[in-house]
């Protein structure tokens, strides 16, 4: 099986130098070969143990113990913001 690492890198927006393409192709082929050797899962594939079911906690409305109230005002919530502008928290740009 031949894997086009250059095409995969383009789709994933990764930059891979040409001298490293052969190494990545060999590594990807060995990973695919390993996955192909995994045994098939039969029966109930949920992986859950019926004798030990998961127990989820109930949703409980929290309190702010330090203030002794159930709710905070907007100014109290924004008091710890590192930077604010026009009443909003300013965060670093993450998307170009």
Biopython code that builds the backbone (N, CA, C, O; Angstrom):
import numpy as np
from Bio.PDB.StructureBuilder import StructureBuilder

atoms = [
    (1, "UNK", "N", (0.855, -1.176, 0.000)),
    (1, "UNK", "CA", (0.000, 0.000, 0.000)),
    (1, "UNK", "C", (0.896, 1.232, 0.000)),
    (1, "UNK", "O", (1.854, 1.325, 0.767)),
    (2, "UNK", "N", (0.568, 2.157, -0.862)),
    (2, "UNK", "CA", (1.334, 3.396, -0.940)),
    (2, "UNK", "C", (0.495, 4.541, -0.385)),
    (2, "UNK", "O", (-0.665, 4.706, -0.763)),
    (3, "UNK", "N", (1.076, 5.323, 0.503)),
    (3, "UNK", "CA", (0.369, 6.438, 1.116)),
    (3, "UNK", "C", (0.993, 7.728, 0.613)),
    (3, "UNK", "O", (2.205, 7.922, 0.703)),
    (4, "UNK", "N", (0.157, 8.606, 0.086)),
    (4, "UNK", "CA", (0.626, 9.888, -0.428)),
    (4, "UNK", "C", (0.726, 10.877, 0.739)),
    (4, "UNK", "O", (-0.218, 11.612, 1.029)),
    (5, "UNK", "N", (1.873, 10.881, 1.391)),
    (5, "UNK", "CA", (2.084, 11.709, 2.570)),
    (5, "UNK", "C", (2.030, 13.189, 2.211)),
    (5, "UNK", "O", (1.561, 14.004, 3.005)),
    (6, "UNK", "N", (2.501, 13.533, 1.034)),
    (6, "UNK", "CA", (2.489, 14.928, 0.601)),
    (6, "UNK", "C", (1.046, 15.440, 0.504)),
    (6, "UNK", "O", (0.745, 16.561, 0.915)),
    (7, "UNK", "N", (0.160, 14.600, -0.047)),
    (7, "UNK", "CA", (-1.253, 14.981, -0.154)),
    (7, "UNK", "C", (-1.897, 15.079, 1.229)),
    (7, "UNK", "O", (-2.648, 16.016, 1.500)),
    (8, "UNK", "N", (-1.607, 14.119, 2.096)),
    (8, "UNK", "CA", (-2.153, 14.159, 3.456)),
    (8, "UNK", "C", (-1.667, 15.399, 4.204)),
    (8, "UNK", "O", (-2.437, 16.030, 4.929)),
    (9, "UNK", "N", (-0.403, 15.745, 4.030)),
    (9, "UNK", "CA", (0.139, 16.928, 4.686)),
    (9, "UNK", "C", (-0.557, 18.187, 4.176)),
    (9, "UNK", "O", (-0.822, 19.114, 4.941)),
    (10, "UNK", "N", (-0.846, 18.210, 2.888)),
    (10, "UNK", "CA", (-1.550, 19.374, 2.315)),
    (10, "UNK", "C", (-2.952, 19.481, 2.904)),
    (10, "UNK", "O", (-3.392, 20.573, 3.261)),
    (11, "UNK", "N", (-3.657, 18.353, 3.009)),
    (11, "UNK", "CA", (-5.007, 18.364, 3.581)),
    (11, "UNK", "C", (-4.991, 18.798, 5.044)),
    (11, "UNK", "O", (-5.895, 19.498, 5.500)),
    (12, "UNK", "N", (-3.962, 18.378, 5.774)),
    (12, "UNK", "CA", (-3.860, 18.711, 7.196)),
    (12, "UNK", "C", (-3.160, 20.046, 7.418)),
    (12, "UNK", "O", (-2.962, 20.477, 8.554)),
    (13, "UNK", "N", (-2.790, 20.688, 6.323)),
    (13, "UNK", "CA", (-2.081, 21.976, 6.380)),
    (13, "UNK", "C", (-0.797, 21.865, 7.199)),
    (13, "UNK", "O", (-0.497, 22.706, 8.046)),
    (14, "UNK", "N", (-0.050, 20.795, 6.915)),
    (14, "UNK", "CA", (1.236, 20.575, 7.554)),
    (14, "UNK", "C", (2.338, 20.786, 6.525)),
    (14, "UNK", "O", (2.160, 20.495, 5.342)),
    (15, "UNK", "N", (3.455, 21.284, 6.976)),
    (15, "UNK", "CA", (4.605, 21.469, 6.099)),
    (15, "UNK", "C", (5.616, 20.388, 6.430)),
    (15, "UNK", "O", (6.126, 20.323, 7.548)),
    (16, "UNK", "N", (5.906, 19.532, 5.446)),
    (16, "UNK", "CA", (6.891, 18.470, 5.621)),
    (16, "UNK", "C", (7.949, 18.651, 4.549)),
    (16, "UNK", "O", (7.639, 18.742, 3.361)),
    (17, "UNK", "N", (9.196, 18.702, 4.977)),
    (17, "UNK", "CA", (10.290, 18.860, 4.025)),
    (17, "UNK", "C", (10.380, 17.632, 3.139)),
    (17, "UNK", "O", (10.053, 16.524, 3.565)),
    (18, "UNK", "N", (10.828, 17.831, 1.902)),
    (18, "UNK", "CA", (10.904, 16.736, 0.928)),
    (18, "UNK", "C", (11.840, 15.617, 1.378)),
    (18, "UNK", "O", (11.602, 14.451, 1.062)),
    (19, "UNK", "N", (12.899, 15.956, 2.110)),
    (19, "UNK", "CA", (13.831, 14.927, 2.546)),
    (19, "UNK", "C", (13.257, 14.040, 3.656)),
    (19, "UNK", "O", (13.829, 12.994, 3.965)),
    (20, "UNK", "N", (12.144, 14.442, 4.250)),
    (20, "UNK", "CA", (11.521, 13.644, 5.313)),
    (20, "UNK", "C", (10.281, 12.886, 4.836)),
    (20, "UNK", "O", (9.707, 12.107, 5.597)),
    (21, "UNK", "N", (9.863, 13.103, 3.595)),
    (21, "UNK", "CA", (8.655, 12.449, 3.086)),
    (21, "UNK", "C", (8.766, 10.928, 3.110)),
    (21, "UNK", "O", (7.812, 10.251, 3.492)),
    (22, "UNK", "N", (9.915, 10.375, 2.709)),
    (22, "UNK", "CA", (10.083, 8.923, 2.672)),
    (22, "UNK", "C", (9.946, 8.320, 4.069)),
    (22, "UNK", "O", (9.322, 7.272, 4.233)),
    (23, "UNK", "N", (10.521, 8.972, 5.065)),
    (23, "UNK", "CA", (10.430, 8.470, 6.446)),
    (23, "UNK", "C", (8.985, 8.468, 6.921)),
    (23, "UNK", "O", (8.530, 7.492, 7.516)),
    (24, "UNK", "N", (8.247, 9.573, 6.658)),
    (24, "UNK", "CA", (6.854, 9.646, 7.081)),
    (24, "UNK", "C", (6.003, 8.618, 6.345)),
    (24, "UNK", "O", (5.096, 8.029, 6.932)),
    (25, "UNK", "N", (6.288, 8.400, 5.064)),
    (25, "UNK", "CA", (5.528, 7.400, 4.305)),
    (25, "UNK", "C", (5.749, 6.014, 4.891)),
    (25, "UNK", "O", (4.795, 5.252, 5.049)),
    (26, "UNK", "N", (6.990, 5.677, 5.216)),
    (26, "UNK", "CA", (7.300, 4.373, 5.820)),
    (26, "UNK", "C", (6.599, 4.234, 7.173)),
    (26, "UNK", "O", (6.033, 3.184, 7.477)),
    (27, "UNK", "N", (6.638, 5.298, 7.983)),
    (27, "UNK", "CA", (5.980, 5.259, 9.299)),
    (27, "UNK", "C", (4.471, 5.076, 9.161)),
    (27, "UNK", "O", (3.870, 4.288, 9.892)),
    (28, "UNK", "N", (3.855, 5.805, 8.223)),
    (28, "UNK", "CA", (2.400, 5.688, 8.023)),
    (28, "UNK", "C", (2.020, 4.276, 7.551)),
    (28, "UNK", "O", (1.017, 3.715, 7.992)),
    (29, "UNK", "N", (2.827, 3.718, 6.656)),
    (29, "UNK", "CA", (2.543, 2.358, 6.181)),
    (29, "UNK", "C", (2.643, 1.345, 7.308)),
    (29, "UNK", "O", (1.846, 0.409, 7.363)),
    (30, "UNK", "N", (3.605, 1.510, 8.209)),
    (30, "UNK", "CA", (3.726, 0.572, 9.331)),
    (30, "UNK", "C", (2.567, 0.732, 10.312)),
    (30, "UNK", "O", (2.124, -0.247, 10.913)),
    (31, "UNK", "N", (2.073, 1.960, 10.478)),
    (31, "UNK", "CA", (0.914, 2.178, 11.355)),
    (31, "UNK", "C", (-0.318, 1.512, 10.768)),
    (31, "UNK", "O", (-1.061, 0.836, 11.480)),
    (32, "UNK", "N", (-0.538, 1.700, 9.466)),
    (32, "UNK", "CA", (-1.701, 1.075, 8.813)),
    (32, "UNK", "C", (-1.594, -0.442, 8.888)),
    (32, "UNK", "O", (-2.597, -1.113, 9.132)),
    (33, "UNK", "N", (-0.406, -0.997, 8.687)),
    (33, "UNK", "CA", (-0.219, -2.452, 8.770)),
    (33, "UNK", "C", (-0.526, -2.953, 10.179)),
    (33, "UNK", "O", (-1.122, -4.017, 10.342)),
    (34, "UNK", "N", (-0.122, -2.191, 11.195)),
    (34, "UNK", "CA", (-0.400, -2.592, 12.568)),
    (34, "UNK", "C", (-1.909, -2.586, 12.842)),
    (34, "UNK", "O", (-2.427, -3.494, 13.493)),
    (35, "UNK", "N", (-2.606, -1.569, 12.348)),
    (35, "UNK", "CA", (-4.052, -1.474, 12.565)),
    (35, "UNK", "C", (-4.763, -2.618, 11.852)),
    (35, "UNK", "O", (-5.740, -3.158, 12.371)),
    (36, "UNK", "N", (-4.285, -2.992, 10.673)),
    (36, "UNK", "CA", (-4.907, -4.103, 9.941)),
    (36, "UNK", "C", (-4.760, -5.428, 10.673)),
    (36, "UNK", "O", (-5.553, -6.343, 10.453)),
    (37, "UNK", "N", (-3.760, -5.548, 11.539)),
    (37, "UNK", "CA", (-3.530, -6.786, 12.285)),
    (37, "UNK", "C", (-4.347, -6.862, 13.573)),
    (37, "UNK", "O", (-4.362, -7.904, 14.228)),
    (38, "UNK", "N", (-5.018, -5.788, 13.942)),
    (38, "UNK", "CA", (-5.820, -5.817, 15.167)),
    (38, "UNK", "C", (-6.968, -6.807, 15.012)),
    (38, "UNK", "O", (-7.547, -6.915, 13.931)),
    (39, "UNK", "N", (-7.306, -7.532, 16.076)),
    (39, "UNK", "CA", (-8.388, -8.511, 15.968)),
    (39, "UNK", "C", (-9.752, -7.828, 15.868)),
    (39, "UNK", "O", (-9.949, -6.713, 16.350)),
    (40, "UNK", "N", (-10.665, -8.521, 15.240)),
    (40, "UNK", "CA", (-12.038, -8.025, 15.128)),
    (40, "UNK", "C", (-12.713, -8.099, 16.496)),
    (40, "UNK", "O", (-12.436, -9.006, 17.280)),
    (41, "UNK", "N", (-13.581, -7.164, 16.774)),
    (41, "UNK", "CA", (-14.321, -7.144, 18.027)),
    (41, "UNK", "C", (-15.663, -7.814, 17.770)),
    (41, "UNK", "O", (-16.385, -7.441, 16.845)),
    (42, "UNK", "N", (-15.989, -8.794, 18.583)),
    (42, "UNK", "CA", (-17.251, -9.504, 18.391)),
    (42, "UNK", "C", (-18.171, -9.259, 19.573)),
    (42, "UNK", "O", (-17.726, -8.858, 20.649)),
    (43, "UNK", "N", (-19.437, -9.501, 19.367)),
    (43, "UNK", "CA", (-20.411, -9.340, 20.441)),
    (43, "UNK", "C", (-20.705, -7.889, 20.724)),
    (43, "UNK", "O", (-20.688, -7.045, 19.829)),
    (44, "UNK", "N", (-20.979, -7.610, 22.000)),
    (44, "UNK", "CA", (-21.287, -6.249, 22.408)),
    (44, "UNK", "C", (-19.989, -5.461, 22.472)),
    (44, "UNK", "O", (-19.175, -5.671, 23.371)),
    (45, "UNK", "N", (-19.794, -4.566, 21.532)),
    (45, "UNK", "CA", (-18.547, -3.820, 21.439)),
    (45, "UNK", "C", (-18.578, -2.511, 22.222)),
    (45, "UNK", "O", (-17.744, -1.631, 22.007)),
    (46, "UNK", "N", (-19.539, -2.389, 23.126)),
    (46, "UNK", "CA", (-19.646, -1.135, 23.856)),
    (46, "UNK", "C", (-18.505, -0.951, 24.849)),
    (46, "UNK", "O", (-18.171, 0.179, 25.206)),
    (47, "UNK", "N", (-17.903, -2.051, 25.299)),
    (47, "UNK", "CA", (-16.813, -1.949, 26.249)),
    (47, "UNK", "C", (-17.276, -1.669, 27.668)),
    (47, "UNK", "O", (-16.452, -1.456, 28.558)),
    (48, "UNK", "N", (-18.575, -1.666, 27.888)),
    (48, "UNK", "CA", (-19.097, -1.388, 29.219)),
    (48, "UNK", "C", (-19.251, -2.684, 29.998)),
    (48, "UNK", "O", (-19.628, -3.717, 29.446)),
    (49, "UNK", "N", (-18.961, -2.615, 31.260)),
    (49, "UNK", "CA", (-19.097, -3.776, 32.137)),
    (49, "UNK", "C", (-20.486, -3.732, 32.754)),
    (49, "UNK", "O", (-20.765, -2.834, 33.548)),
    (50, "UNK", "N", (-21.380, -4.681, 32.416)),
    (50, "UNK", "CA", (-22.745, -4.643, 32.955)),
    (50, "UNK", "C", (-22.811, -4.808, 34.478)),
    (50, "UNK", "O", (-23.791, -4.398, 35.100)),
    (51, "UNK", "N", (-21.789, -5.397, 35.074)),
    (51, "UNK", "CA", (-21.777, -5.578, 36.521)),
    (51, "UNK", "C", (-21.368, -4.308, 37.255)),
    (51, "UNK", "O", (-21.617, -4.183, 38.454)),
    (52, "UNK", "N", (-20.741, -3.359, 36.551)),
    (52, "UNK", "CA", (-20.306, -2.106, 37.153)),
    (52, "UNK", "C", (-20.736, -0.938, 36.262)),
    (52, "UNK", "O", (-19.905, -0.316, 35.601)),
    (53, "UNK", "N", (-22.029, -0.649, 36.251)),
    (53, "UNK", "CA", (-22.493, 0.437, 35.379)),
    (53, "UNK", "C", (-21.996, 1.795, 35.872)),
    (53, "UNK", "O", (-21.734, 1.997, 37.057)),
    (54, "UNK", "N", (-21.877, 2.702, 34.929)),
    (54, "UNK", "CA", (-21.445, 4.055, 35.301)),
    (54, "UNK", "C", (-22.597, 4.763, 35.999)),
    (54, "UNK", "O", (-23.752, 4.654, 35.587)),
    (55, "UNK", "N", (-22.271, 5.484, 37.050)),
    (55, "UNK", "CA", (-23.276, 6.259, 37.754)),
    (55, "UNK", "C", (-22.906, 7.722, 37.613)),
    (55, "UNK", "O", (-21.860, 8.160, 38.091)),
    (56, "UNK", "N", (-23.765, 8.466, 36.959)),
    (56, "UNK", "CA", (-23.512, 9.883, 36.756)),
    (56, "UNK", "C", (-24.048, 10.668, 37.933)),
    (56, "UNK", "O", (-25.060, 10.311, 38.536)),
    (57, "UNK", "N", (-23.351, 11.737, 38.244)),
    (57, "UNK", "CA", (-23.816, 12.575, 39.342)),
    (57, "UNK", "C", (-25.001, 13.404, 38.869)),
    (57, "UNK", "O", (-25.152, 13.658, 37.674)),
    (58, "UNK", "N", (-25.819, 13.812, 39.783)),
    (58, "UNK", "CA", (-26.935, 14.692, 39.447)),
    (58, "UNK", "C", (-26.406, 16.105, 39.286)),
    (58, "UNK", "O", (-25.487, 16.518, 39.994)),
    (59, "UNK", "N", (-26.980, 16.835, 38.365)),
    (59, "UNK", "CA", (-26.603, 18.231, 38.203)),
    (59, "UNK", "C", (-27.152, 19.025, 39.371)),
    (59, "UNK", "O", (-28.350, 19.002, 39.653)),
    (60, "UNK", "N", (-26.254, 19.728, 40.046)),
    (60, "UNK", "CA", (-26.639, 20.528, 41.189)),
    (60, "UNK", "C", (-26.139, 21.942, 40.949)),
    (60, "UNK", "O", (-24.978, 22.144, 40.593)),
    (61, "UNK", "N", (-27.001, 22.905, 41.142)),
    (61, "UNK", "CA", (-26.620, 24.289, 40.962)),
    (61, "UNK", "C", (-25.625, 24.677, 42.047)),
    (61, "UNK", "O", (-25.868, 24.451, 43.233)),
    (62, "UNK", "N", (-24.506, 25.260, 41.637)),
    (62, "UNK", "CA", (-23.454, 25.607, 42.573)),
    (62, "UNK", "C", (-23.686, 26.933, 43.261)),
    (62, "UNK", "O", (-24.556, 27.716, 42.876)),
    (63, "UNK", "N", (-22.895, 27.165, 44.279)),
    (63, "UNK", "CA", (-22.954, 28.434, 44.997)),
    (63, "UNK", "C", (-21.564, 29.041, 45.036)),
    (63, "UNK", "O", (-20.564, 28.338, 44.889)),
    (64, "UNK", "N", (-21.510, 30.317, 45.229)),
    (64, "UNK", "CA", (-20.224, 30.993, 45.400)),
    (64, "UNK", "C", (-20.027, 31.181, 46.892)),
    (64, "UNK", "O", (-20.519, 32.138, 47.490)),
    (65, "UNK", "N", (-19.301, 30.250, 47.474)),
    (65, "UNK", "CA", (-19.142, 30.222, 48.922)),
    (65, "UNK", "C", (-18.444, 31.466, 49.464)),
    (65, "UNK", "O", (-18.758, 31.932, 50.559)),
    (66, "UNK", "N", (-17.500, 32.000, 48.697)),
    (66, "UNK", "CA", (-16.754, 33.161, 49.188)),
    (66, "UNK", "C", (-17.667, 34.368, 49.365)),
    (66, "UNK", "O", (-17.469, 35.162, 50.285)),
    (67, "UNK", "N", (-18.660, 34.515, 48.499)),
    (67, "UNK", "CA", (-19.562, 35.656, 48.585)),
    (67, "UNK", "C", (-20.825, 35.327, 49.375)),
    (67, "UNK", "O", (-21.550, 36.222, 49.809)),
    (68, "UNK", "N", (-21.077, 34.032, 49.554)),
    (68, "UNK", "CA", (-22.263, 33.632, 50.301)),
    (68, "UNK", "C", (-23.553, 33.816, 49.522)),
    (68, "UNK", "O", (-24.631, 33.842, 50.114)),
    (69, "UNK", "N", (-23.462, 33.945, 48.208)),
    (69, "UNK", "CA", (-24.658, 34.096, 47.380)),
    (69, "UNK", "C", (-24.670, 33.043, 46.299)),
    (69, "UNK", "O", (-23.669, 32.369, 46.056)),
    (70, "UNK", "N", (-25.813, 32.906, 45.651)),
    (70, "UNK", "CA", (-25.934, 31.948, 44.564)),
    (70, "UNK", "C", (-25.568, 32.551, 43.220)),
    (70, "UNK", "O", (-25.317, 31.815, 42.265)),
    (71, "UNK", "N", (-25.534, 33.870, 43.123)),
    (71, "UNK", "CA", (-25.278, 34.499, 41.828)),
    (71, "UNK", "C", (-24.235, 35.597, 41.966)),
    (71, "UNK", "O", (-24.099, 36.226, 43.015)),
    (72, "UNK", "N", (-23.502, 35.808, 40.874)),
    (72, "UNK", "CA", (-22.532, 36.886, 40.809)),
    (72, "UNK", "C", (-23.050, 37.963, 39.863)),
    (72, "UNK", "O", (-23.771, 37.673, 38.909)),
    (73, "UNK", "N", (-22.680, 39.185, 40.136)),
    (73, "UNK", "CA", (-23.045, 40.256, 39.218)),
    (73, "UNK", "C", (-22.023, 40.288, 38.082)),
    (73, "UNK", "O", (-20.943, 39.708, 38.184)),
    (74, "UNK", "N", (-22.384, 40.972, 37.007)),
    (74, "UNK", "CA", (-21.493, 41.072, 35.861)),
    (74, "UNK", "C", (-20.150, 41.691, 36.264)),
    (74, "UNK", "O", (-19.096, 41.221, 35.835)),
    (75, "UNK", "N", (-20.188, 42.723, 37.072)),
    (75, "UNK", "CA", (-18.947, 43.378, 37.481)),
    (75, "UNK", "C", (-18.089, 42.449, 38.333)),
    (75, "UNK", "O", (-16.862, 42.501, 38.250)),
    (76, "UNK", "N", (-18.708, 41.603, 39.147)),
    (76, "UNK", "CA", (-17.950, 40.650, 39.958)),
    (76, "UNK", "C", (-17.294, 39.588, 39.074)),
    (76, "UNK", "O", (-16.163, 39.172, 39.327)),
    (77, "UNK", "N", (-18.008, 39.154, 38.039)),
    (77, "UNK", "CA", (-17.446, 38.152, 37.132)),
    (77, "UNK", "C", (-16.279, 38.726, 36.331)),
    (77, "UNK", "O", (-15.284, 38.038, 36.104)),
    (78, "UNK", "N", (-16.397, 39.981, 35.903)),
    (78, "UNK", "CA", (-15.366, 40.594, 35.083)),
    (78, "UNK", "C", (-14.213, 41.181, 35.889)),
    (78, "UNK", "O", (-13.236, 41.655, 35.310)),
    (79, "UNK", "N", (-14.311, 41.155, 37.211)),
    (79, "UNK", "CA", (-13.276, 41.754, 38.059)),
    (79, "UNK", "C", (-11.918, 41.091, 37.874)),
    (79, "UNK", "O", (-10.891, 41.756, 38.015)),
    (80, "UNK", "N", (-11.885, 39.801, 37.561)),
    (80, "UNK", "CA", (-10.619, 39.083, 37.416)),
    (80, "UNK", "C", (-10.165, 38.962, 35.972)),
    (80, "UNK", "O", (-9.161, 38.302, 35.704)),
    (81, "UNK", "N", (-10.869, 39.577, 35.040)),
    (81, "UNK", "CA", (-10.472, 39.507, 33.634)),
    (81, "UNK", "C", (-9.170, 40.281, 33.438)),
    (81, "UNK", "O", (-9.035, 41.400, 33.933)),
    (82, "UNK", "N", (-8.213, 39.696, 32.722)),
    (82, "UNK", "CA", (-6.943, 40.384, 32.538)),
    (82, "UNK", "C", (-7.057, 41.652, 31.696)),
    (82, "UNK", "O", (-6.310, 42.604, 31.919)),
    (83, "UNK", "N", (-7.980, 41.682, 30.731)),
    (83, "UNK", "CA", (-8.139, 42.857, 29.880)),
    (83, "UNK", "C", (-9.600, 42.955, 29.456)),
    (83, "UNK", "O", (-10.205, 41.961, 29.053)),
    (84, "UNK", "N", (-10.161, 44.154, 29.549)),
    (84, "UNK", "CA", (-11.561, 44.366, 29.166)),
    (84, "UNK", "C", (-11.645, 45.554, 28.229)),
    (84, "UNK", "O", (-10.827, 46.472, 28.279)),
    (85, "UNK", "N", (-12.670, 45.513, 27.361)),
    (85, "UNK", "CA", (-12.932, 46.632, 26.477)),
    (85, "UNK", "C", (-14.432, 46.680, 26.246)),
    (85, "UNK", "O", (-15.030, 45.692, 25.821)),
    (86, "UNK", "N", (-15.035, 47.812, 26.521)),
    (86, "UNK", "CA", (-16.475, 48.021, 26.349)),
    (86, "UNK", "C", (-17.290, 46.977, 27.104)),
    (86, "UNK", "O", (-18.326, 46.528, 26.614)),
    (87, "UNK", "N", (-16.834, 46.590, 28.288)),
    (87, "UNK", "CA", (-17.576, 45.645, 29.115)),
    (87, "UNK", "C", (-17.429, 44.195, 28.705)),
    (87, "UNK", "O", (-18.173, 43.339, 29.182)),
    (88, "UNK", "N", (-16.473, 43.903, 27.819)),
    (88, "UNK", "CA", (-16.250, 42.533, 27.350)),
    (88, "UNK", "C", (-14.809, 42.125, 27.639)),
    (88, "UNK", "O", (-13.918, 42.971, 27.715)),
    (89, "UNK", "N", (-14.593, 40.838, 27.798)),
    (89, "UNK", "CA", (-13.256, 40.314, 28.024)),
    (89, "UNK", "C", (-12.535, 40.268, 26.679)),
    (89, "UNK", "O", (-13.079, 39.750, 25.704)),
    (90, "UNK", "N", (-11.319, 40.803, 26.620)),
    (90, "UNK", "CA", (-10.506, 40.772, 25.406)),
    (90, "UNK", "C", (-9.600, 39.552, 25.470)),
    (90, "UNK", "O", (-8.876, 39.352, 26.445)),
    (91, "UNK", "N", (-9.650, 38.732, 24.412)),
    (91, "UNK", "CA", (-8.823, 37.534, 24.342)),
    (91, "UNK", "C", (-7.927, 37.603, 23.121)),
    (91, "UNK", "O", (-8.238, 38.335, 22.182)),
    (92, "UNK", "N", (-6.819, 36.864, 23.100)),
    (92, "UNK", "CA", (-5.945, 36.878, 21.933)),
    (92, "UNK", "C", (-6.639, 36.293, 20.701)),
    (92, "UNK", "O", (-7.479, 35.400, 20.811)),
    (93, "UNK", "N", (-6.271, 36.812, 19.533)),
    (93, "UNK", "CA", (-6.818, 36.307, 18.271)),
    (93, "UNK", "C", (-6.309, 34.892, 18.044)),
    (93, "UNK", "O", (-5.108, 34.641, 18.148)),
    (94, "UNK", "N", (-7.213, 33.963, 17.734)),
    (94, "UNK", "CA", (-6.822, 32.574, 17.542)),
    (94, "UNK", "C", (-7.034, 32.097, 16.109)),
    (94, "UNK", "O", (-6.492, 31.061, 15.723)),
    (95, "UNK", "N", (-7.808, 32.828, 15.318)),
    (95, "UNK", "CA", (-8.094, 32.424, 13.935)),
    (95, "UNK", "C", (-7.658, 33.549, 13.012)),
    (95, "UNK", "O", (-7.942, 34.720, 13.260)),
    (96, "UNK", "N", (-6.961, 33.177, 11.939)),
    (96, "UNK", "CA", (-6.538, 34.182, 10.977)),
    (96, "UNK", "C", (-7.633, 34.487, 9.987)),
    (96, "UNK", "O", (-7.448, 35.319, 9.098)),
]
sb = StructureBuilder()
sb.init_structure("model")
sb.init_model(0)
sb.init_chain("A")
sb.init_seg("    ")
for serial, (resi, resn, name, xyz) in enumerate(atoms, 1):
    if name == "N":
        sb.init_residue(resn, " ", resi, " ")
    sb.init_atom(name, np.array(xyz, "f"), 0.0, 1.0, " ", f" {name:<3s}", serial, name[0])
structure = sb.get_structure()
